[in-house]
Amino acid sequence: MRDFVEDYHERNEEQQIFPHFRQAGQLVEPCDVLFQQHQAGRRLTDTILKLAPQIAKPGADRQPLVDTMRRFIAMYRPAREDTALFPKLRSVVSADVFDAMAENFERDEHRKFGEDGFEMMVDRVARLERALGIYDLAKFTSR
């Protein structure tokens, strides 16, 4: 979350996408709320990173970590970028600006994560999901 979502994806939204909506006077409130959500997510991630090592200790109280993770999941589950912002982005920027933003995103990705940065992150998430026992979607599919 910290490396890819917060320090890459969300930062790019905040710096490259939200300003265009604000300038166009469109979807300003969702941009403001998403920015606040990003800030809250960073605080929750800080708490998770602080609490996670402590639960390995015998007799450790895991509930604060569980509660923080539940708050994190509940906040991010109804994300609106894909349903509200991204579909309208092309209507508030020119094709040239849109293409330049895409290039900036990719250049930033390569700078932060290397040429295969996205694929590396996908593999990293898959390893974490396997370690947590949540990789197999069939386990979560209603029958």
LUMVEXLUM-403507 format. One record per residue (C-alpha): residue number from 1; residue in three letters; x, y negated, z. Coordinates in nm, 3 decimals. Each point is the difference from the previous one (the first is absolute). Last residue first. Layout:
<recs>
<rec NUM ala <X Y Z>>
...
</recs>
This chain:
<recs>
<rec 143 arg <-2.174 2.107 -0.399>>
<rec 142 ser <0.132 -0.345 0.085>>
<rec 141 thr <0.359 -0.050 -0.107>>
<rec 140 phe <0.245 -0.079 0.276>>
<rec 139 lys <0.197 0.325 -0.001>>
<rec 138 ala <-0.013 0.004 -0.381>>
<rec 137 leu <0.197 -0.324 0.004>>
<rec 136 asp <0.315 0.189 0.101>>
<rec 135 tyr <0.250 -0.264 0.112>>
<rec 134 ile <-0.142 -0.063 0.347>>
<rec 133 gly <0.214 0.236 0.209>>
<rec 132 leu <0.207 -0.279 0.154>>
<rec 131 ala <0.328 0.130 -0.146>>
<rec 130 arg <-0.172 0.052 -0.337>>
<rec 129 glu <-0.138 -0.355 0.005>>
<rec 128 leu <0.343 -0.136 0.088>>
<rec 127 arg <0.160 0.190 -0.288>>
<rec 126 ala <-0.273 -0.122 -0.239>>
<rec 125 val <0.055 -0.358 0.117>>
<rec 124 arg <0.373 0.024 -0.073>>
<rec 123 asp <-0.065 0.156 -0.341>>
<rec 122 val <-0.236 -0.285 -0.092>>
<rec 121 met <0.258 -0.247 0.131>>
<rec 120 met <0.274 0.150 -0.219>>
<rec 119 glu <-0.234 -0.008 -0.301>>
<rec 118 phe <-0.062 -0.369 0.060>>
<rec 117 gly <0.367 -0.076 0.043>>
<rec 116 asp <0.131 0.188 -0.302>>
<rec 115 glu <0.219 -0.290 -0.115>>
<rec 114 gly <0.098 -0.091 0.355>>
<rec 113 phe <-0.213 -0.072 0.309>>
<rec 112 lys <0.025 -0.370 0.085>>
<rec 111 arg <0.146 -0.139 -0.322>>
<rec 110 his <-0.193 0.247 -0.216>>
<rec 109 glu <-0.329 -0.090 0.169>>
<rec 108 asp <0.078 -0.373 -0.023>>
<rec 107 arg <0.067 0.033 -0.375>>
<rec 106 glu <-0.325 0.196 -0.038>>
<rec 105 phe <-0.208 -0.256 0.187>>
<rec 104 asn <0.166 -0.286 -0.189>>
<rec 103 glu <-0.069 0.172 -0.333>>
<rec 102 ala <-0.366 0.044 0.093>>
<rec 101 met <-0.019 -0.365 0.104>>
<rec 100 ala <0.156 -0.106 -0.331>>
<rec 99 asp <-0.258 0.205 -0.191>>
<rec 98 phe <-0.286 -0.165 0.193>>
<rec 97 val <0.151 -0.345 -0.053>>
<rec 96 asp <0.026 0.065 -0.374>>
<rec 95 ala <-0.355 0.138 -0.019>>
<rec 94 ser <-0.125 -0.314 0.173>>
<rec 93 val <-0.111 0.008 0.361>>
<rec 92 val <-0.340 -0.032 0.170>>
<rec 91 ser <-0.204 0.241 -0.217>>
<rec 90 arg <0.278 0.258 -0.012>>
<rec 89 leu <-0.010 0.023 0.380>>
<rec 88 lys <-0.370 0.082 0.016>>
<rec 87 pro <0.032 0.382 0.005>>
<rec 86 phe <0.295 -0.032 0.242>>
<rec 85 leu <-0.182 -0.206 0.259>>
<rec 84 ala <-0.330 0.165 0.088>>
<rec 83 thr <0.008 0.378 -0.042>>
<rec 82 asp <0.372 0.081 0.005>>
<rec 81 glu <0.094 -0.273 0.247>>
<rec 80 arg <-0.295 0.065 0.229>>
<rec 79 ala <0.141 0.238 0.259>>
<rec 78 pro <-0.275 0.184 0.193>>
<rec 77 arg <0.236 0.259 0.155>>
<rec 76 tyr <0.266 -0.250 0.110>>
<rec 75 met <-0.163 -0.122 0.321>>
<rec 74 ala <-0.136 0.334 0.116>>
<rec 73 ile <0.335 0.168 -0.070>>
<rec 72 phe <0.193 -0.257 0.205>>
<rec 71 arg <-0.249 0.010 0.285>>
<rec 70 arg <0.023 0.380 0.003>>
<rec 69 met <0.380 -0.021 0.002>>
<rec 68 thr <-0.008 -0.237 0.297>>
<rec 67 asp <-0.238 0.227 0.194>>
<rec 66 val <0.213 0.307 -0.069>>
<rec 65 leu <0.314 -0.184 0.110>>
<rec 64 pro <-0.165 -0.123 0.321>>
<rec 63 gln <-0.143 0.350 0.059>>
<rec 62 arg <0.328 0.190 -0.017>>
<rec 61 asp <0.079 -0.028 0.371>>
<rec 60 ala <0.334 0.171 0.044>>
<rec 59 gly <0.009 0.307 0.220>>
<rec 58 pro <0.324 0.124 -0.152>>
<rec 57 lys <0.162 -0.268 -0.218>>
<rec 56 ala <-0.069 0.029 -0.372>>
<rec 55 ile <-0.276 -0.259 0.034>>
<rec 54 gln <0.251 -0.277 0.064>>
<rec 53 pro <0.151 0.004 -0.349>>
<rec 52 ala <-0.339 -0.093 -0.153>>
<rec 51 leu <-0.085 -0.291 0.231>>
<rec 50 lys <0.236 -0.268 -0.135>>
<rec 49 leu <-0.047 0.092 -0.367>>
<rec 48 ile <-0.377 0.011 0.054>>
<rec 47 thr <0.003 -0.340 0.169>>
<rec 46 asp <0.203 -0.159 -0.280>>
<rec 45 thr <-0.233 0.165 -0.254>>
<rec 44 leu <-0.297 -0.153 0.183>>
<rec 43 arg <0.162 -0.344 -0.017>>
<rec 42 arg <0.074 0.045 -0.370>>
<rec 41 gly <-0.359 0.110 -0.060>>
<rec 40 ala <-0.129 -0.311 0.181>>
<rec 39 gln <0.205 -0.220 -0.232>>
<rec 38 his <-0.120 0.191 -0.307>>
<rec 37 gln <-0.357 -0.026 0.126>>
<rec 36 gln <0.036 -0.377 0.040>>
<rec 35 phe <0.122 -0.018 -0.360>>
<rec 34 leu <-0.290 0.221 -0.106>>
<rec 33 val <-0.242 -0.232 0.178>>
<rec 32 asp <0.146 -0.306 -0.170>>
<rec 31 cys <-0.005 0.170 -0.341>>
<rec 30 pro <-0.359 0.113 0.060>>
<rec 29 glu <-0.093 -0.362 0.087>>
<rec 28 val <0.173 -0.149 -0.305>>
<rec 27 leu <-0.180 0.228 -0.245>>
<rec 26 gln <0.013 -0.278 -0.260>>
<rec 25 gly <0.115 -0.359 0.039>>
<rec 24 ala <0.233 0.039 -0.299>>
<rec 23 gln <0.297 -0.114 0.211>>
<rec 22 arg <-0.105 0.235 0.280>>
<rec 21 phe <-0.034 0.290 -0.243>>
<rec 20 his <0.342 -0.072 -0.148>>
<rec 19 pro <0.157 -0.038 0.344>>
<rec 18 phe <-0.134 0.344 0.108>>
<rec 17 ile <0.176 0.184 -0.282>>
<rec 16 gln <0.371 -0.082 0.004>>
<rec 15 gln <0.116 -0.074 0.354>>
<rec 14 glu <-0.262 0.173 0.212>>
<rec 13 glu <-0.052 0.288 -0.241>>
<rec 12 asn <0.376 0.042 -0.036>>
<rec 11 arg <0.039 0.004 0.378>>
<rec 10 glu <-0.277 0.261 0.021>>
<rec 9 his <0.168 0.237 -0.246>>
<rec 8 tyr <0.363 -0.035 0.106>>
<rec 7 asp <0.059 -0.062 0.370>>
<rec 6 glu <-0.340 0.120 0.120>>
<rec 5 val <-0.086 0.290 -0.230>>
<rec 4 phe <0.342 0.133 -0.097>>
<rec 3 asp <0.236 -0.043 0.291>>
<rec 2 arg <-0.233 -0.054 0.293>>
<rec 1 met <-0.264 0.249 -0.098>>
</recs>
